[in-house]
Structure formats: structure tokens, C-alpha cells
């Protein structure tokens, strides 16, 4: 059974920092690209950042220079370090695992991040 469990969300003031984590089980973690998406009320889910199996990263323009995605294959965990948070970063953040080989994709349940202005 595949599980992606996010943690680390919460309430933070604008300008502050937060790190969210996603622990994966039931998959061969090192074979999956890992991503963070977010969805704010009334908006569609959008890509925030992705890290490939080889460690290459891509970011949405809105978070470049402020957010950093990383992975620890030994711990089957992906992280999103969020700095200089803004009110518009408020959303539910979802972890995603995607296999370019099998096209399998899995989602976590999400963790709420709220930034007060």
C-alpha cells in the first residue's frame, strides 16, 4: 500500500519560514520524481516545485528564490523549505510521486499552510 504522508504545515507570519516534509512508503522512492503542489480555495491545484530522481529541480516562477525542494532517498522523504513566505502562499500543500517509467502517480492527503499578513 502506497502512502505519502505530509507534515510540517501550520500558521506563520508573512516573511517567516516553514518546512514541510513528505514521507513515502510502499514505493521504490529513488525511482520516483517527487513534487509539491498547492491548492488555495477557489483555485486549481498548481505545481510548486519538483525534484527528479537525479536531483534536478524546477520551480514555479512565483516561488523561485524563496522555496527549495530536496530529497533524502535514505529516508524516503522529500522536503520543501519555504522562506520569505507571503499571504498568497496560503494553501493546502500536496506531495506527489510520479514514475516516468510506469506513469504511476500518487498523492498525499495534504497539509495546510497559512501565512498571515
C-alpha angles and dihedrals in degrees: 000000000000117000131179110186119190124201140166102063122135147117120315136165122250110275092030132113137241135176122210123194135199121201115199130203134172094038136082090253098196090060094058131082107227127213144178120220130178138204126196122196110284093010134101121251110270136194114254104174141338134198122197129220087261094051099257113146137206130186139194110254090242093064103034111128093016106059129052126194120202139165137211109203092188090060097035087233137131123198137200115201109198120195132175090022119200132203089251090062088071108120145106107282118215130196118221133193119197131182114207088196102051097019088229114152130190134188135205124224094254136243125236119240116188122185116194118209 
